[in-house]
């Protein structure tokens, strides 16, 4: 099983957890960092994928990340014996993405089989991203 998800991080919030400095002044717009993490059920992990500043994750960019980064890593790690699990984000459930997965993924859970709004079924939400955030 290969699970993946995206996470957003505010660059200003990364770093020294003991820094209690209060910043006053004009409203600031912090840089966001968007990361795609991919982890196998056996603990194997793909290198983090960082989206460029301002890059939006939509069905087309998501499929490109799958095609160029995720699938090559998963095939090198597990051969053709793996399933892709992701959440109900619109870029995951679009017709374009679902059609791509039907033809290219060795196995995946189609959107009809995925429980809506269920963090219990998304290991990235309840186990992985919390650890990633605490290490930044």
C-alpha positions in Angstrom: 0.0 0.0 0.0 1.4 3.4 -1.0 -0.3 6.4 0.6 0.2 10.0 -0.2 -1.2 13.5 0.6 -0.2 17.1 0.5 0.5 19.4 3.4 0.7 23.1 3.7 3.3 24.7 6.0 3.8 28.4 6.8 7.5 29.0 6.4 7.6 31.5 9.2 6.3 28.9 11.6 9.2 26.5 10.8 12.4 26.5 12.9 13.0 27.1 16.6 10.1 25.9 18.7 11.3 27.7 21.7 11.2 31.1 20.0 8.5 33.0 21.8 9.1 36.4 20.1 5.9 38.3 19.4 6.0 40.2 16.1 4.0 43.4 15.9 3.4 45.6 12.9 1.8 45.5 9.5 0.0 42.4 8.4 2.5 40.0 6.9 1.9 37.4 4.2 4.0 34.4 5.0 5.5 32.1 2.4 3.6 28.8 2.2 5.4 25.6 1.6 3.4 22.8 -0.1 4.8 19.3 0.2 3.7 16.0 -1.2 4.7 13.1 0.9 4.5 9.4 -0.2 4.9 6.5 2.2 4.6 2.8 1.9 2.8 0.7 4.5 6.2 -0.9 5.3 7.7 2.5 6.1 9.5 3.0 2.8 9.3 6.6 1.7 9.7 8.6 -1.5 11.7 11.8 -1.4 9.5 14.7 -0.4 8.1 16.6 -3.4 8.0 20.3 -3.0 5.7 22.4 -5.1 7.1 25.6 -6.5 5.9 28.9 -4.9 2.5 29.7 -6.4 2.1 26.3 -8.1 -1.4 25.0 -7.7 -2.1 21.3 -7.4 -4.9 20.4 -9.8 -5.8 17.2 -11.6 -3.2 17.8 -14.3 -0.3 18.7 -12.0 -1.3 15.8 -9.7 -1.2 13.3 -12.5 2.2 14.7 -13.6 3.6 14.2 -10.1 2.2 10.6 -10.2 3.7 9.9 -13.6 7.1 11.5 -13.0 7.8 10.9 -9.3 5.4 8.6 -7.5 4.9 5.8 -9.9 8.7 5.4 -10.8 9.5 5.3 -7.1 6.7 2.8 -6.3 7.6 0.5 -9.2 11.3 0.6 -8.2 10.4 -0.2 -4.6 7.5 -2.6 -5.0 7.4 -3.7 -8.6 3.9 -4.0 -9.9 2.5 -5.2 -6.6 1.2 -2.1 -4.9 -2.0 -0.1 -4.4 -2.3 3.7 -4.3 -4.3 5.2 -1.5 -5.1 8.9 -1.3 -7.9 11.0 0.1 -10.9 12.7 -1.4 -9.3 15.9 -2.6 -10.8 17.1 -5.8 -7.5 16.6 -7.7 -7.6 12.9 -6.6 -11.2 12.3 -7.5 -11.5 14.1 -10.8 -12.5 12.2 -13.9 -9.1 12.9 -15.4 -7.2 11.5 -12.4 -9.5 8.5 -12.0 -9.1 7.6 -15.7 -5.3 7.9 -15.4 -5.3 5.6 -12.4 -7.6 3.0 -14.0 -5.1 2.7 -16.9 -1.8 3.2 -15.2 -1.9 2.1 -11.5 -1.4 -1.5 -10.6 -4.2 -1.0 -8.0 -6.0 1.9 -6.4 -9.2 2.7 -4.5 -11.6 4.5 -6.8 -13.4 7.5 -5.4 -16.7 5.5 -5.0 -14.9 3.2 -2.4 -13.4 6.0 -0.3 -15.3 7.1 2.8 -15.9 10.9 2.7 -14.3 13.1 5.3 -12.7 10.2 7.1 -9.3 11.0 8.7 -9.2 7.5 10.2 -8.6 6.2 6.7 -5.9 8.7 5.8 -2.6 7.8 7.6 -0.9 10.9 6.3 -3.4 13.0 8.2 -3.3 11.2 11.6 0.3 9.9 11.6 2.8 11.3 9.2 2.2 15.1 8.7 2.3 15.7 12.5 5.8 14.3 12.7 6.9 16.2 9.6 5.6 19.5 11.1 7.3 18.9 14.4 10.6 18.3 12.6 10.5 21.6 10.6 
